[in-house]
Amino acid sequence: MLPDKVKEFANETHRGVLTTFRRNGAAQMSIISCGPFRDGVAFTVTEERSKLWNVRRDPRCSLLISRESWWGFVVLEGKAQVLSADNTGADELRLALRDVYRTASGED
């Protein structure tokens, strides 16, 4: 669960740098748009992206969320949870995607 201050910060800015781990253990960093979702922070990714393959193999990841000026940021560390057609019902997935796109764009 996100502390209130972190959730507020993530509501204010949606710029993030996600770090996942390649098969050889090296860090893979990706710039993402993100936002608070359920008890964490979410973003969307297409099936062919390395970051998705990485978190499916090794869910450990870090996310740096920063203001546009880079003055002020928060770092979250934990394990990614992937919602997909393989593990989520169609209606639940549709609603989750809608909510993630809205929160990542700042639309609440």
VMD Tcl script that builds the backbone (N, CA, C; Angstrom):
set m [mol new atoms 324]
animate dup $m
set s [atomselect $m all]
$s set {name element resname resid chain x y z} {
  {N N MET 1 A 0.839 -1.184 0.000}
  {CA C MET 1 A 0.000 0.000 0.000}
  {C C MET 1 A 0.881 1.244 0.000}
  {N N LEU 2 A 0.496 2.222 -0.796}
  {CA C LEU 2 A 1.262 3.460 -0.881}
  {C C LEU 2 A 0.950 4.377 0.295}
  {N N PRO 3 A 1.981 4.947 0.921}
  {CA C PRO 3 A 1.722 5.983 1.926}
  {C C PRO 3 A 1.009 7.166 1.260}
  {N N ASP 4 A 0.205 7.897 2.021}
  {CA C ASP 4 A -0.571 9.006 1.468}
  {C C ASP 4 A 0.298 10.030 0.746}
  {N N LYS 5 A 1.465 10.376 1.319}
  {CA C LYS 5 A 2.340 11.375 0.685}
  {C C LYS 5 A 2.847 10.892 -0.673}
  {N N VAL 6 A 3.145 9.615 -0.780}
  {CA C VAL 6 A 3.614 9.058 -2.056}
  {C C VAL 6 A 2.473 9.057 -3.068}
  {N N LYS 7 A 1.282 8.691 -2.626}
  {CA C LYS 7 A 0.122 8.693 -3.521}
  {C C LYS 7 A -0.167 10.109 -4.024}
  {N N GLU 8 A -0.091 11.102 -3.134}
  {CA C GLU 8 A -0.294 12.499 -3.533}
  {C C GLU 8 A 0.747 12.917 -4.565}
  {N N PHE 9 A 2.008 12.559 -4.321}
  {CA C PHE 9 A 3.082 12.909 -5.258}
  {C C PHE 9 A 2.832 12.258 -6.614}
  {N N ALA 10 A 2.462 10.989 -6.608}
  {CA C ALA 10 A 2.207 10.266 -7.858}
  {C C ALA 10 A 0.977 10.810 -8.584}
  {N N ASN 11 A 0.064 11.436 -7.857}
  {CA C ASN 11 A -1.087 12.089 -8.485}
  {C C ASN 11 A -0.692 13.395 -9.161}
  {N N GLU 12 A 0.374 14.034 -8.659}
  {CA C GLU 12 A 0.815 15.329 -9.181}
  {C C GLU 12 A 1.681 15.199 -10.427}
  {N N THR 13 A 2.452 14.146 -10.517}
  {CA C THR 13 A 3.371 13.969 -11.642}
  {C C THR 13 A 3.271 12.538 -12.138}
  {N N HIS 14 A 3.460 12.341 -13.403}
  {CA C HIS 14 A 3.238 11.011 -13.984}
  {C C HIS 14 A 4.437 10.531 -14.783}
  {N N ARG 15 A 5.585 11.147 -14.522}
  {CA C ARG 15 A 6.815 10.777 -15.225}
  {C C ARG 15 A 7.584 9.789 -14.368}
  {N N GLY 16 A 7.978 8.690 -14.981}
  {CA C GLY 16 A 8.705 7.698 -14.213}
  {C C GLY 16 A 9.804 7.027 -15.009}
  {N N VAL 17 A 10.737 6.470 -14.269}
  {CA C VAL 17 A 11.781 5.628 -14.852}
  {C C VAL 17 A 11.676 4.279 -14.147}
  {N N LEU 18 A 11.318 3.264 -14.908}
  {CA C LEU 18 A 11.154 1.910 -14.387}
  {C C LEU 18 A 12.442 1.138 -14.605}
  {N N THR 19 A 12.908 0.474 -13.563}
  {CA C THR 19 A 14.073 -0.396 -13.682}
  {C C THR 19 A 13.627 -1.837 -13.485}
  {N N THR 20 A 13.899 -2.661 -14.493}
  {CA C THR 20 A 13.680 -4.103 -14.412}
  {C C THR 20 A 15.036 -4.767 -14.624}
  {N N PHE 21 A 15.057 -6.088 -14.589}
  {CA C PHE 21 A 16.338 -6.790 -14.687}
  {C C PHE 21 A 16.346 -7.763 -15.855}
  {N N ARG 22 A 17.378 -7.635 -16.673}
  {CA C ARG 22 A 17.561 -8.541 -17.813}
  {C C ARG 22 A 17.942 -9.932 -17.308}
  {N N ARG 23 A 17.915 -10.879 -18.212}
  {CA C ARG 23 A 18.272 -12.262 -17.878}
  {C C ARG 23 A 19.676 -12.356 -17.277}
  {N N ASN 24 A 20.610 -11.510 -17.764}
  {CA C ASN 24 A 21.985 -11.548 -17.257}
  {C C ASN 24 A 22.163 -10.744 -15.972}
  {N N GLY 25 A 21.078 -10.179 -15.435}
  {CA C GLY 25 A 21.127 -9.435 -14.183}
  {C C GLY 25 A 21.343 -7.941 -14.352}
  {N N ALA 26 A 21.659 -7.503 -15.561}
  {CA C ALA 26 A 21.871 -6.072 -15.807}
  {C C ALA 26 A 20.540 -5.321 -15.709}
  {N N ALA 27 A 20.626 -4.073 -15.291}
  {CA C ALA 27 A 19.429 -3.238 -15.188}
  {C C ALA 27 A 18.949 -2.811 -16.571}
  {N N GLN 28 A 17.647 -2.784 -16.747}
  {CA C GLN 28 A 17.003 -2.268 -17.967}
  {C C GLN 28 A 16.113 -1.125 -17.501}
  {N N MET 29 A 16.385 0.095 -17.956}
  {CA C MET 29 A 15.591 1.251 -17.544}
  {C C MET 29 A 14.711 1.726 -18.687}
  {N N SER 30 A 13.489 2.099 -18.344}
  {CA C SER 30 A 12.508 2.550 -19.333}
  {C C SER 30 A 11.782 3.777 -18.799}
  {N N ILE 31 A 11.599 4.769 -19.656}
  {CA C ILE 31 A 10.801 5.939 -19.303}
  {C C ILE 31 A 9.335 5.567 -19.506}
  {N N ILE 32 A 8.508 5.850 -18.495}
  {CA C ILE 32 A 7.091 5.485 -18.564}
  {C C ILE 32 A 6.214 6.630 -18.054}
  {N N SER 33 A 4.942 6.563 -18.382}
  {CA C SER 33 A 3.909 7.392 -17.757}
  {C C SER 33 A 3.188 6.484 -16.778}
  {N N CYS 34 A 2.977 6.974 -15.569}
  {CA C CYS 34 A 2.405 6.118 -14.533}
  {C C CYS 34 A 1.473 6.923 -13.639}
  {N N GLY 35 A 0.765 6.219 -12.790}
  {CA C GLY 35 A -0.115 6.866 -11.830}
  {C C GLY 35 A -0.565 5.885 -10.775}
  {N N PRO 36 A -1.100 6.400 -9.668}
  {CA C PRO 36 A -1.577 5.529 -8.602}
  {C C PRO 36 A -2.700 4.628 -9.106}
  {N N PHE 37 A -2.668 3.388 -8.673}
  {CA C PHE 37 A -3.677 2.409 -9.080}
  {C C PHE 37 A -3.799 1.372 -7.984}
  {N N ARG 38 A -5.018 1.192 -7.496}
  {CA C ARG 38 A -5.273 0.247 -6.404}
  {C C ARG 38 A -4.313 0.541 -5.256}
  {N N ASP 39 A -3.489 -0.418 -4.862}
  {CA C ASP 39 A -2.577 -0.201 -3.732}
  {C C ASP 39 A -1.158 0.128 -4.164}
  {N N GLY 40 A -0.964 0.480 -5.427}
  {CA C GLY 40 A 0.383 0.754 -5.917}
  {C C GLY 40 A 0.376 1.800 -7.011}
  {N N VAL 41 A 1.280 1.623 -7.946}
  {CA C VAL 41 A 1.418 2.509 -9.100}
  {C C VAL 41 A 1.375 1.627 -10.340}
  {N N ALA 42 A 0.733 2.116 -11.396}
  {CA C ALA 42 A 0.579 1.302 -12.603}
  {C C ALA 42 A 0.988 2.069 -13.850}
  {N N PHE 43 A 1.264 1.297 -14.891}
  {CA C PHE 43 A 1.548 1.817 -16.224}
  {C C PHE 43 A 1.128 0.732 -17.203}
  {N N THR 44 A 1.032 1.086 -18.472}
  {CA C THR 44 A 0.691 0.083 -19.478}
  {C C THR 44 A 1.912 -0.207 -20.338}
  {N N VAL 45 A 1.897 -1.378 -20.936}
  {CA C VAL 45 A 3.012 -1.794 -21.786}
  {C C VAL 45 A 2.466 -2.751 -22.844}
  {N N THR 46 A 3.041 -2.692 -24.037}
  {CA C THR 46 A 2.631 -3.624 -25.083}
  {C C THR 46 A 3.395 -4.938 -24.935}
  {N N GLU 47 A 2.845 -5.962 -25.520}
  {CA C GLU 47 A 3.338 -7.334 -25.344}
  {C C GLU 47 A 4.797 -7.533 -25.725}
  {N N GLU 48 A 5.299 -6.808 -26.708}
  {CA C GLU 48 A 6.655 -7.078 -27.212}
  {C C GLU 48 A 7.762 -6.316 -26.476}
  {N N ARG 49 A 7.451 -5.554 -25.461}
  {CA C ARG 49 A 8.463 -4.747 -24.769}
  {C C ARG 49 A 9.307 -5.570 -23.801}
  {N N SER 50 A 10.585 -5.233 -23.760}
  {CA C SER 50 A 11.519 -5.943 -22.877}
  {C C SER 50 A 11.116 -5.837 -21.420}
  {N N LYS 51 A 10.601 -4.679 -21.010}
  {CA C LYS 51 A 10.231 -4.518 -19.601}
  {C C LYS 51 A 9.173 -5.534 -19.181}
  {N N LEU 52 A 8.271 -5.885 -20.088}
  {CA C LEU 52 A 7.257 -6.886 -19.768}
  {C C LEU 52 A 7.884 -8.265 -19.646}
  {N N TRP 53 A 8.724 -8.629 -20.597}
  {CA C TRP 53 A 9.409 -9.927 -20.512}
  {C C TRP 53 A 10.215 -10.016 -19.219}
  {N N ASN 54 A 10.892 -8.924 -18.881}
  {CA C ASN 54 A 11.726 -8.917 -17.677}
  {C C ASN 54 A 10.901 -9.153 -16.414}
  {N N VAL 55 A 9.781 -8.429 -16.236}
  {CA C VAL 55 A 9.011 -8.594 -14.995}
  {C C VAL 55 A 8.253 -9.911 -14.957}
  {N N ARG 56 A 7.966 -10.490 -16.099}
  {CA C ARG 56 A 7.359 -11.824 -16.079}
  {C C ARG 56 A 8.367 -12.862 -15.600}
  {N N ARG 57 A 9.620 -12.693 -15.970}
  {CA C ARG 57 A 10.670 -13.616 -15.557}
  {C C ARG 57 A 11.116 -13.337 -14.118}
  {N N ASP 58 A 11.254 -12.051 -13.781}
  {CA C ASP 58 A 11.740 -11.620 -12.467}
  {C C ASP 58 A 10.951 -10.371 -12.080}
  {N N PRO 59 A 9.964 -10.489 -11.202}
  {CA C PRO 59 A 9.079 -9.361 -10.914}
  {C C PRO 59 A 9.705 -8.224 -10.105}
  {N N ARG 60 A 10.934 -8.391 -9.652}
  {CA C ARG 60 A 11.570 -7.299 -8.900}
  {C C ARG 60 A 11.743 -6.075 -9.801}
  {N N CYS 61 A 11.444 -4.905 -9.256}
  {CA C CYS 61 A 11.617 -3.683 -10.044}
  {C C CYS 61 A 11.699 -2.478 -9.114}
  {N N SER 62 A 12.167 -1.376 -9.683}
  {CA C SER 62 A 12.198 -0.086 -8.999}
  {C C SER 62 A 11.545 0.931 -9.909}
  {N N LEU 63 A 10.904 1.911 -9.306}
  {CA C LEU 63 A 10.274 2.978 -10.074}
  {C C LEU 63 A 10.629 4.310 -9.440}
  {N N LEU 64 A 11.258 5.173 -10.229}
  {CA C LEU 64 A 11.532 6.539 -9.807}
  {C C LEU 64 A 10.476 7.420 -10.459}
  {N N ILE 65 A 9.711 8.138 -9.644}
  {CA C ILE 65 A 8.720 9.089 -10.147}
  {C C ILE 65 A 9.266 10.475 -9.847}
  {N N SER 66 A 9.330 11.323 -10.873}
  {CA C SER 66 A 9.973 12.626 -10.727}
  {C C SER 66 A 9.106 13.745 -11.270}
  {N N ARG 67 A 9.296 14.914 -10.687}
  {CA C ARG 67 A 8.697 16.112 -11.266}
  {C C ARG 67 A 9.421 16.438 -12.565}
  {N N GLU 68 A 8.799 17.232 -13.399}
  {CA C GLU 68 A 9.393 17.603 -14.682}
  {C C GLU 68 A 10.755 18.266 -14.498}
  {N N SER 69 A 10.921 19.029 -13.436}
  {CA C SER 69 A 12.182 19.731 -13.166}
  {C C SER 69 A 13.263 18.809 -12.597}
  {N N TRP 70 A 12.922 17.598 -12.236}
  {CA C TRP 70 A 13.785 16.633 -11.548}
  {C C TRP 70 A 14.089 17.055 -10.113}
  {N N TRP 71 A 13.538 18.178 -9.639}
  {CA C TRP 71 A 13.681 18.595 -8.244}
  {C C TRP 71 A 12.505 18.024 -7.478}
  {N N GLY 72 A 12.703 16.932 -6.877}
  {CA C GLY 72 A 11.657 16.229 -6.157}
  {C C GLY 72 A 11.333 14.925 -6.853}
  {N N PHE 73 A 11.490 13.854 -6.121}
  {CA C PHE 73 A 11.212 12.538 -6.690}
  {C C PHE 73 A 10.926 11.567 -5.558}
  {N N VAL 74 A 10.392 10.423 -5.923}
  {CA C VAL 74 A 10.179 9.330 -4.983}
  {C C VAL 74 A 10.606 8.048 -5.686}
  {N N VAL 75 A 11.176 7.127 -4.929}
  {CA C VAL 75 A 11.585 5.833 -5.478}
  {C C VAL 75 A 10.805 4.736 -4.758}
  {N N LEU 76 A 10.202 3.868 -5.546}
  {CA C LEU 76 A 9.479 2.714 -5.016}
  {C C LEU 76 A 10.199 1.450 -5.452}
  {N N GLU 77 A 10.288 0.486 -4.567}
  {CA C GLU 77 A 10.897 -0.802 -4.899}
  {C C GLU 77 A 9.930 -1.903 -4.505}
  {N N GLY 78 A 9.863 -2.929 -5.319}
  {CA C GLY 78 A 8.963 -4.029 -5.003}
  {C C GLY 78 A 8.888 -5.032 -6.127}
  {N N LYS 79 A 7.747 -5.701 -6.208}
  {CA C LYS 79 A 7.525 -6.716 -7.238}
  {C C LYS 79 A 6.337 -6.304 -8.094}
  {N N ALA 80 A 6.518 -6.394 -9.400}
  {CA C ALA 80 A 5.460 -6.038 -10.350}
  {C C ALA 80 A 4.390 -7.119 -10.380}
  {N N GLN 81 A 3.175 -6.695 -10.608}
  {CA C GLN 81 A 2.064 -7.606 -10.863}
  {C C GLN 81 A 1.562 -7.286 -12.264}
  {N N VAL 82 A 1.507 -8.287 -13.116}
  {CA C VAL 82 A 1.067 -8.099 -14.498}
  {C C VAL 82 A -0.396 -8.510 -14.621}
  {N N LEU 83 A -1.219 -7.587 -15.102}
  {CA C LEU 83 A -2.601 -7.913 -15.438}
  {C C LEU 83 A -2.656 -8.110 -16.944}
  {N N SER 84 A -3.168 -9.246 -17.373}
  {CA C SER 84 A -3.258 -9.540 -18.807}
  {C C SER 84 A -4.474 -10.429 -19.053}
  {N N ALA 85 A -4.747 -10.687 -20.322}
  {CA C ALA 85 A -5.859 -11.569 -20.677}
  {C C ALA 85 A -5.639 -12.985 -20.154}
  {N N ASP 86 A -4.392 -13.329 -19.848}
  {CA C ASP 86 A -4.076 -14.666 -19.328}
  {C C ASP 86 A -4.494 -14.855 -17.876}
  {N N ASN 87 A -4.580 -13.755 -17.109}
  {CA C ASN 87 A -4.835 -13.908 -15.677}
  {C C ASN 87 A -5.952 -13.008 -15.148}
  {N N THR 88 A -6.651 -12.311 -16.046}
  {CA C THR 88 A -7.676 -11.357 -15.630}
  {C C THR 88 A -8.885 -11.492 -16.553}
  {N N GLY 89 A -10.069 -11.476 -15.969}
  {CA C GLY 89 A -11.289 -11.539 -16.777}
  {C C GLY 89 A -11.401 -10.343 -17.715}
  {N N ALA 90 A -12.111 -10.526 -18.811}
  {CA C ALA 90 A -12.197 -9.493 -19.851}
  {C C ALA 90 A -12.749 -8.169 -19.320}
  {N N ASP 91 A -13.839 -8.209 -18.559}
  {CA C ASP 91 A -14.417 -6.964 -18.040}
  {C C ASP 91 A -13.494 -6.298 -17.032}
  {N N GLU 92 A -12.919 -7.093 -16.137}
  {CA C GLU 92 A -11.996 -6.530 -15.146}
  {C C GLU 92 A -10.783 -5.906 -15.833}
  {N N LEU 93 A -10.254 -6.572 -16.850}
  {CA C LEU 93 A -9.090 -6.050 -17.568}
  {C C LEU 93 A -9.436 -4.759 -18.308}
  {N N ARG 94 A -10.585 -4.723 -18.943}
  {CA C ARG 94 A -11.022 -3.514 -19.658}
  {C C ARG 94 A -11.127 -2.333 -18.702}
  {N N LEU 95 A -11.741 -2.550 -17.537}
  {CA C LEU 95 A -11.891 -1.477 -16.556}
  {C C LEU 95 A -10.544 -1.073 -15.962}
  {N N ALA 96 A -9.685 -2.050 -15.713}
  {CA C ALA 96 A -8.354 -1.744 -15.175}
  {C C ALA 96 A -7.551 -0.914 -16.168}
  {N N LEU 97 A -7.578 -1.295 -17.441}
  {CA C LEU 97 A -6.855 -0.523 -18.462}
  {C C LEU 97 A -7.384 0.903 -18.557}
  {N N ARG 98 A -8.691 1.045 -18.517}
  {CA C ARG 98 A -9.281 2.389 -18.544}
  {C C ARG 98 A -8.762 3.222 -17.376}
  {N N ASP 99 A -8.787 2.632 -16.176}
  {CA C ASP 99 A -8.343 3.352 -14.985}
  {C C ASP 99 A -6.858 3.690 -15.037}
  {N N VAL 100 A -6.042 2.761 -15.527}
  {CA C VAL 100 A -4.597 3.007 -15.608}
  {C C VAL 100 A -4.298 4.118 -16.611}
  {N N TYR 101 A -4.935 4.084 -17.777}
  {CA C TYR 101 A -4.724 5.162 -18.757}
  {C C TYR 101 A -5.136 6.511 -18.179}
  {N N ARG 102 A -6.228 6.537 -17.454}
  {CA C ARG 102 A -6.691 7.799 -16.856}
  {C C ARG 102 A -5.719 8.311 -15.802}
  {N N THR 103 A -5.305 7.446 -14.908}
  {CA C THR 103 A -4.421 7.900 -13.835}
  {C C THR 103 A -3.041 8.272 -14.369}
  {N N ALA 104 A -2.540 7.543 -15.366}
  {CA C ALA 104 A -1.219 7.855 -15.926}
  {C C ALA 104 A -1.227 9.160 -16.716}
  {N N SER 105 A -2.395 9.560 -17.195}
  {CA C SER 105 A -2.486 10.825 -17.932}
  {C C SER 105 A -2.829 11.989 -17.014}
  {N N GLY 106 A -3.083 11.693 -15.735}
  {CA C GLY 106 A -3.437 12.736 -14.783}
  {C C GLY 106 A -4.914 13.054 -14.756}
  {N N GLU 107 A -5.717 12.184 -15.353}
  {CA C GLU 107 A -7.149 12.437 -15.473}
  {C C GLU 107 A -7.950 12.014 -14.250}
  {N N ASP 108 A -7.357 11.304 -13.323}
  {CA C ASP 108 A -8.064 10.806 -12.134}
  {C C ASP 108 A -9.359 10.188 -12.535}
}
mol reanalyze $m
mol bondsrecalc $m
mol representation Tube
mol addrep $m
